[in-house]
Amino acid sequence: MQNRKYQVFISSTYSDLVEERKKVLDILLMAECIPAGMEAFVATDVEQFEVIKKVIDLCDYYILIIGQRYGSINPDTGISYTEMEYDYAIKNKIPVLAFVLDEQTVLPDDKKENEPDKVERLKAFRAKALTNRLCSIWKNTDELVGKVAVSIMTAKETIERPGWQRGTDFDEASLRRTIMKLQEENENLKVKLNDAIETVHSFTEIKNVAFENYDVKIDYHYTPTGSYRRSGSIEKKLPEIFKVIATQMMDVSLTESAISDAIKSKYASITGCMVYFNDSQQIKVILNQLRALGLIYSSWSENAGKLYWGLTIKGRRYRDEMIVVKENVMSVDNTEE
């Protein structure tokens, strides 16, 4: 349709393909597309990947560029974030245009994978991408740019997508007022929902739920580069663990994985190493304890297909008591002698 623009997500490893990404961006702009992804959306952790999935959902096409690096690996899935993006696009039926670097191309060492495990994973990822009917092989940057230009123009003509079109038939001022009103109503509903959750909890309260005297012990392990597996443990009172979780939450809900990462970052951050909890059920036990105390609640997201955890009003009060800086008020005697 005339004046319609198509949003295109660009996925690849980053440091080894900086120049290629920039030139692909230029080509998409020349093709009157709206680029998404790029430097602003390079997934390096679970939370960023959750944001990226929402961006992919809004895109009309997905471009995958594979070089000779596999990229950062998600500790939960064991595959790279780039491959996770590709799998998500395929699962959600976003048309994928894949561009795989010729295996015979010679690159500098800093642009190649040197870890044997990642080399094998990259090989498998390449093989999977090559099964895509819209996949091309490229040998240099110029060839990549040319193939992207042809592929995106062909895709626009042969694969119908909704695209984006300038809105002209609306009163902008009225629309803004409506949005502000809906946002206000949404916030009020959130407060009422949390109040309802807390009220229900008060009727089903479990007696004598431990908090102040609950000793939490979480065993973990990690493997330094070139060394053997090592172990460690986190030993804290439950209120200290809650403080970490609640501070990370603020006004957002988090997945169990994000909560685990927050605890690891606070108490088990090992430079250059991925840390793994020995007992995968331990975090669930902690979250259930905090829920029984009425400090947090859980909600299932149909869109994301995930369980999220957030603070109740009681939980926010406890958090604020823990972290809010209070003035040191001194008593002054103004009695005249």
Secondary structure, DSSP 8 states (H G I E B T S, - for coil): -TT-BEEEEEE--STTSHHHHHHHHHHHHHTTEEEEEGGGG---SHHHHHHHHHHHHT-SEEEEEE-B----B-TTTSSBHHHHHHHHHHHTT--EEEEEE-TT----GGGB--SHHHHHHHHHHHHHHHTSTTEEEESSHHHHHHHHHHHHHHHHHHS----B----SS-HHHHHHHHHHHHHHHHHHHHHHHHHHHHHHHHS--TT---TT-EEEEEEEE--TTS--EEEEEEEEHHHHHHHHHHHHTTS-EEHHHHHHHHHHHH---TT---EES-TTHHHHHHHHHHHTTSEEEEEETTTTEEEEEE-HHHHHHHHHHH--------------
